Amino acid sequence: MKTIRYIAALAIVMALAGCYDDKGNYDYHDVNEVTVNGIPEAVEIDQFETLSIKPDLEGSIGGKDLSLYEYEWKIGNKVISTEKDLNYEVSNSQGSYTLLYTVTDKETQVKTFFTTKLVVNYSTSADGILVVSTQDGLADLSYLRLDKQDAEFSPMFYNKNNDEPLGTHPRQLYQTYVDGSASFVKKYGGRGIKIICDQGLIQLSNITLENKGKIDKEFLLEHGELYPVPDYSSYVPEHINSIVTQWRRTPYGSIFNDESVYLIAGGGIYVIFYERSWTPEIRYSNFKGSEEQNCKFSPMMFETGRTPTPSKGKNMNAGWDCTYTQCVFDERQGKFYAFDSGDLTDIDPNSSFPGYKAFYGSDTYQVGFCFSAIENNGQVKFATFDTSEEENTIAAVDAAVAQPTSRFFMLRNTPYVYFNTTKGIYKYNILNVTSGIQPAESDKIMSLADLGYGDDAVITDICLHRNEKKMLVAVSRYGNDEDGKGSELKGDIIEISLEGANPSILKKHTAVCGANPLVIYKYRTFARNDEFMVD
């Protein structure tokens, strides 16, 4: 027993001696503690804006020698950068995220972590400027929110964030306001932005600008007549217009909101009625008149007159009382017609314009008094007529300065219309049509030269603000390049003031879009600036 105790004691002594002898065999390093400044605890940013963070690093060993480290920025499981400084275009959907910044010591592989709460908002849900243009043959979107000071354009962001491209050759950009009942909107999302392009009439969310499908044959069959099934073989969207007849002063509507949408497709009339208490209703589908008439309608259709709705209780003055009669133009007979619940009435049996097609029309400051622009092989005429009269005479005048590609905007309370050519902007008194006075160079209020451009630039679109005090002008510097080739953007958006004796430039947004830009002011609500009145 004593022998066993001696052996055990000897083993303990040898073990202690071994530990002592082993001391110093390890290579100890001081821990390089990294401190970081310049990373906020929380960041709130709009989708498609660039998130820039420039941390200030210093280690307890090596000081500010940034070559000692490796870097990584992550949102969730996605690595978005391996640079020290973060410059990231936020494509994430609306929501709250954790932004993780990792600094790794290259020698010891010791990691230091820093986190930030990242909140992403939809900038496109606010009032803003929306542009559709073409780059490398594909349509794309650019957007600028107007409710945020010093906001910058988010250029050409749609195709970077979607698997399917937006489309090709956009021809009209338009906004509607009523998308159907609450359950329909919940199922399909808001569909307020409309784009007509080669692929048809595409609907985008008015909040996120995400694709929400098309108004196509399937849409018309789902919400329209099932028997007999209309002939949709000629359905090719050409023109869209609408009128809001009721709108309560709430951001996303109420059960009392309603809107009629007028669509010309393949020479036929399609009328879609939206209201907050029901799903969309197809009122007319490929209407072309009687078999004897067999009309081919131009891409133009508009309400012939409107007045602001009266305020009553919660029904704020933010809609229109209408004539509920629309104007259309039949290219086969060269005739203007009043369209009323499926009946066509010749506006002036003694007037016709053979060979012409209409490309713009609008009611004016006086209920029933209408204005239209028609063209034949590039030769433009302006026409006026009064649908409120039992016997009406259409007056027409040559408009040599105008072009078939001109965009028009009618003032609501005075007899003037704005229109553009590729080189200038005009303001014309429509009462001059009856007097036989043609639009002339004296009606020009601004030229491309006034905006600072040379011969290579053209005006492709204009848009009048709802308060009629300012206007957007879209300019393309691509010359003959219709597809917008190359990585350099050459499309500009200029905002001009229309107040005072002469227009002036408010802001010039250079290189924010591609070729052939179309532009609109995108509004959050129908009521002008959330006021009771619509104008």
Buried (B, 14 or more C-beta within 10 A) or exposed (E): EEEEEEEEEEEEEEEEEEEEEEEEEEEEEEEBEBEBEEBEEEBEBBBBBEBEBEBEBBBEBBEEEEEBBEBBBBBEEEEBBEEBEBEBBBEBEBEEBEBBBBBBBEEEEBEBEEEBEBEBBBBBBBBBBBBBBBBEBBBBBBBBBBEBEEBBBBBBBBBEBBEEEBBEBBBBBBBBBBBBBBEBBEEBBBBBBBBBBEBBBBBBBBBBBBBBBBBBBEBBBEBBEEEEEBEBEEBBBBBBBBBBBBBBBBEBBBEBBBBBBBBBBBBBBBBBBBBBEBBBEBBBBBBBBEEEEEBBBBBBBBBBBBEBBEEEEEBBBBBBBBBEBBBBBBBBBBBBBBBBEEEBEBBBEEBBBEEBBBBBBBBBEEBBBBBBBBBBEEBBBBBBBBBBEEEBEBBBBEBEBBBBBBBBBBBBEEBBBBBBBBBBBBBBBBBBBEEEEBBEEEBBBBBBEBBEBEEEBBBBBBBBBBEBEBBBBBBBBBEEBEBBBEEEBBBBBBBBBBEEEEBEBEEBBBEBBBBBBBBBBBBBBBBBEBBEEBE
